[in-house]
Amino acid sequence: PQLLLNGALRLTRARIIDAFGRTLDLPVESTQVPARCLVPDAPAGTMRVTPRMIRPARWLFRLVDPANLTATSPDATIDQIDTSAMVNPVAGFLLPDHIDEALEVFDTAGNPLGQLMHEPFGNGVAWEIAPGRPGPADAGPLFELQPAQQIMGLIATNLMAVDAEARNGESADPDKESALSALLRAIDTTLWTVDTFSNLGTAHIVGLVGRPIAVVRATLKLDIDDDLDELDLSDGAKRAAREAAYRDLADRAFPVRIGELTRDDDGLLGFFVDDDYSRFHVVDKAVRDGALDGGRNRGHLSQKGSIPQVPSVRPILHRYLVAEDEVKVHPGQVVRLTLLLHPAGKVHLTSGVLPRKSLMLARDWTFPGLAVMAPSARIGPVLIEPGDVRLPKISSFPKEQIWTRRDSPVTWRDDPI
């Protein structure tokens, strides 16, 4: 029984026939074979055959509910009449701040949850609860999160844990970047290949100040249709051989590439596999090896007068990043994915054994959050008059800006500026 076809073929004869039935034999000895199909040390005209499945197969690449972290998570849906019945695959949003090397975290509705930043003493990665959000100052990333937003807390928690492990609990080495810096540089490098305004436009202030990133839940499965109930397998030996063929196929892992740097409409910036948030997978190895220098006071953010037109290449070498850009999938295996995706971009799946597939977020899933998202500018310490807060407003922010400060260890106070 043969369920997977591959190998090589050699062209021995070729003929062109025109509309009048005339023929022209082609010189097959001068056949040119594409480099990707070339078989070393083979006779002229030999080319590699791309593996193909004999049985009908498909990639089940689905956007699913982020509140359910199991392999049987329900598919995402849209309900414009009753929005509460809609299954939104977006767990929240991330907003990079490359100037301060920080990462703001928002829930699906656009409400701020907190910020990943570098603490000022040891320069390690720390978490700070969002201004105005009820809770103690030392609340962790998982503090009072809804089930659908648990992924946001897990990403932040694991990033801090990996950074602390790399530092061995000591102060950060100035010559080595943190896990947060590595993540921000990987996102920034990948964004250079994305046409960020192709579909998103400039309707939201958050899209002008930074590039919001949707954290999306998805599952991947290779589904192969078996013919055990379609064929005449009354002979026990034939049935056993056919079942063994399917078992052998299930033992084979097919490499899959998620995302595509060569397409400017592909907005995937990286992903996590099977809920392992301690390892961030980049879209392509070129992101790690070809990343430009960046960060606080580096690259395009250097001091005035010393900013290079094109920063030098500085590979991202932190253990938090995984440069293996292929995922191995067995038939029938469900791979759980958490995608960092541009809200208006697509994500493409390329396997070589089946046609390429792409997914895109619906506006109903992202618009409510993007419409209200507003970045925070952390300022301090400052001296102000108790009854009249006077500060220069940030021109890129909306006019309704407020000064938020703690009036007790667990509460906040908002004053007009």
N, C-alpha and C positions, 0 to 999 in steps of 0.2 A: 504493500500500500504506500502510495506517494502522496503526501499532503503539502510538501514544500518543494518547489522547483527552483533549482539554481544550477550553476556550473558555467560552462563556456560553449560558444557555438562558433563555427567557422563557415564563412561565406565561400561556397564553391562555384556557384553560377548565379548570375544576375542578368536580367533582361528588361529593357524598356519597351513597352507597347504603346503606340500612339492611337489616336481615335480612328485611324483607317486600317488598323491591324498590322501595320508595319512594325518590325522588331529591330532592336539594336542590342547586341550582346556587349556587356560591359567588361572591361579588363579587371577582374576581381583581384589580380595579383598586386594592383596598385591601390587597394582599399586603404583609406585612412580611418583609424579607430580612435575615438575620443580617449583622452588620457585616463579618465575615470573608469573606462571599460577595458583598458589595456591589460593583457595577460602576458607577464614577462616570459621571454624565451619561447614564445608560441609561434607557429607558422603565420604567415601574412594572412590578414582577414579574420583572425581569431579575436573574439571579444567576449568580455565577461557578461554573463546574464544576471541582471538584478534579481534577487530572490523574489519569488511570487508564490502566493498561497493558492493551492488548487481549490480549496473550499471557500465559499463566501465568508468574508470577514469584514469587520468594521472597527474603528476606534470609537469607543464611548467616552468622549471628552465632554464632561458636563460641569456646569456651574451649579453648586449645591448650597444648602443651608449651612452657614458658619456656626450656628448654635449646636449642631449635631456633628461631633467630631469622629463618628464611626464611619465604616465603609458603606453603610446603608443610608447615608444622609439623603434626604429628599431633594429633588431637583429644584432649581430656582424657578420662580413663576412671576408673572405680572398680573396684577388685579387693579385696574384703574377705578373701579367702583368702590371696592372695599380694600383700602390699602393695608389694613391690618391683616388681611388674609394673604397678602403677597409674601413670597419667600425671596428675600433679598440676599444674594451671595456676597455682598460687600460687608465685611466685618468692621470696617472703619477706614480712616484715612491717615496718611503720614504726610507731614509737610517739612521737607528739609530746609534747614537754615545753614547754608554753607559758610556764611560770614562768621557766625559764632560756633560752627561745628556742633549744631544741635539738631534735634529731630522732634517736632511737635506731633502729638498723637491726638486724634479726634475720633469720636464714635461715628456710627453710620448717619446720625442726624446732624453731624457737624459740630457737636458740642465738644469743647476741649476736655481731654482727660489728663494730660500732663505732658512732660517734656523730658527727653533724654538729653543730657548735657554733660560737660566735663566739670567736675567739682574743682574749685579754685586752688585747693591745697595740694593734693596728690595727683591731680589731673586725671583721675580715673573717671569712668562713666558712671553717672548717678542719675537718679530719677527725682523729678520735682513735680508735685501735684499741680494741676492747672490753677491759675489765679481765679478766685471766685468759686471754685468747686468745694463743697463742704467736705471736711475731713482734716485730720491732723497733718502737720507739716511733713512728718516722716512717713506718710502713707505710701505703700508700695504700689507697683504698677497694676496689681490684681485687686486693688481696693475697691469693693462694691461695684464690680463690673457685671453687666448683664451677660447671660450665656452667649449671645451673639458677639459680644465684644471680648470674650475671654482670650481670643487669639491675639488681640492687641497687647494685652498684659503679658502673654507668654513670650511674644517677640521681644518686648522690652526686658523682661526678667532674664531670659536666656542670653541676650546680648550683654547685659551687665555681668552675668556669671562668667561668660567666656572671657570678657575683658579682665575681670579680677583674677581668673585662673592664669591668663597669660602674663599678668604682672606678679603672680605669686603673692598677692596681697600687699605688695610694696607700691611706692610712688611710681608713676609712669616714667619711662625713659623718654627724654625729649626727642631722641633720635628715632624712636619707634612709634608708629601711629597706633591708635586704639582701635577696638572693634567698631566703635561708632564712626570714626574717621574712615576706616576701610569701607564700611557700608555706604557712607555718603559719597566717597570717591567712585565706588562702583556704580552707584545710581547716576552720578553726574556724567561719567564716561559713557554709559549706555544712552543717556538722554541726548547726547550729541547725534545719535543715529535716528532719532524720532522727530517727526514733524509735529511738534507739540500743539500748534495752532490749526492743524488741518481740519479738525472737526470741533475742537473745544471752543475756539474763538476767544474773545476777551471779555466775556460777560461777567465773570466773577473776579472780584478783587484778589482773592486768594491765588488765582492763576497768574496774576501779574507780579505779586510779591514773591511767590515761590511756585513750585510745580507740585500740586497735590498728587499723591499716589494712593490709589485704591488698593486695599488689602482684600483679596478675593479668594474665596474658597472654591475648589474644583476637585473632581475625581477623574481618573483615567483608567480605562480598562480595554483590553484587546479581546473582542468577542468573536469567536469562530463558530460557525454553524456546523454541527456534526451531522453525519448521514447514517448513523447507526440504525435508525428506525425507517430509513428510506430504501436501503439496499436489501437484497435477499441474502441474509447472513444466517440461514438455517444450518449451514455447516459450522460446527463449533470451532474448527481450526481457523476458518476465514474470519469469524467474528472476533476471536481472540487476537488475530493478527491486526485487524482493523482497530480494535480498542488499544492495542499496544502502540499503534501509529499515533493515535491521539495523545496517549500518555507521553510519548517521546516528544511530540510537538509542544505539549504543556511544559516540558522540562527545558525548552529553549527560550532564552531571553532575547527579546528584540530591542535594539537601541532606538531611543526616541529623542529627538531634539525639540525642546520647547522654547519658542521665541525665535526671532530671526533678525540679526543686525542689518542685513542687506535690504530690508523693507522699511521704509520710513513710516509706514502705517502700523508697524508692529510696536506696541507700547509696553511689552513685557520688560521689566527692569531687573528681574531676578525672582527666585522662588525658593520655597522650603518644601522638603519631601517627607511625607509620612510623619508629620507633626514633630519633626526634629528641628526645633528653632535655634539650635546651637550651631547650625551649619547653613550658611546662605549660599545658594547656587547662583552663579552668574549665567547670563544668557550664552556667552561664548568665551572661550579661553582668551580671546583678544582683549576682553575687558580687563582681565587681570594683568596681562603682559604689556598692554599698550596704554594703560591709564596715565594721564598727564598729572603732573605735580599739582597739588591743591591743598586746601585747608587754611586755617588761620595764619595770616601773614605769609602765605606761600602761593606760588603760581600767580593767577590773575588777582589774588587778594594780597599781593606783596605791597610794600610801602611805595608811595607815589614816587615816580622817577626811576624805579627799578623793576617795574612790571614788564615781563617779557611778552612779546606779541604771541608767541606760541610757547607755553611752558615745556620744560623738558619731560621726558617720559620717566615715570617712577612706578615700577610694578607694585601691585598690591600684594603683600606677602603675609598678611595676617591669617592666622589659622581659622578665623571665622568665615573666610571666603573659600568656597569650593569651586575650582576651575574646571572640574569635570562637567562638561556641558551636555552630556547625554544621560538619560535615565533608562535603565534596563527594566523591561516589563515582560512578564510571563503571561501567556494566554490565560484568561480567567482571573488574573491577579488585579485587585483594586488598589491603585496608587493614589494616596491622598496628597493633594497639592495646595499650598497657600501661595498665591501669586501676588507680586507687587506690580501693579498694572496702571498705566496711564488711563485716567477715566474715559478718554475718548478713543483710545487705541485698541488694536486687535492683538490677539495672541495666536500664533501659528504653531501647529504641531506637524513635524516632519519626521517620517519614519523610513521612507524608501520602499517599504513593502505595500503600502496603501497610499491612496491620494492624500495630499496635504489637507489639513482641516484647520479652521480658524474659529475663534469665539470673540464676541464683543459685548461689552456691557450695555444694557439698555439705559436710556436717559432717566427712566422712572426710578432706577436704583441709585443713581449718583446725584441727580439734580437737587433734591431736597437738602442733602448735606453740603454740597458745594455752594449753594445759594446763601448759606448762613455762616460758613466757615470764615473766621477772621483770625489772622496770626496775632500773637502777643509779642510785645517788645519788652524785654526784661531790663529795667533801669534801676540803678541804685548804687550806693545810698544817695539820697537827695534831702535837702532841707526845704520844707514847705510850711506855709502858714496853715494853721489848723483849720481855719474856716474857709480858705480860698486857695485851691490848688492851681498854681500857675506853672505850666510846662509848655515847651514848644511841641505842637502836635506833629505827627508824622504825616507828611504830605501824601504818601501812597495809601494810607489807611482811610476809611470812611470818616466823615466829619464827626459822627457820634462816638468820640473816644472818651474813655473813662479811666480814672486812676484807681486801681484795685490794690488794697493793702490789707494785711492782717490786723484786726483789732483784738483778737484773742488767739490762743494756740490752735483753735479748731474752726474759727469763723473768719469771714472776710467783710470788708467794707468798700463800697464803690462810691467814689466822689467824682462829680463832674469836673472837667478841666476848663 
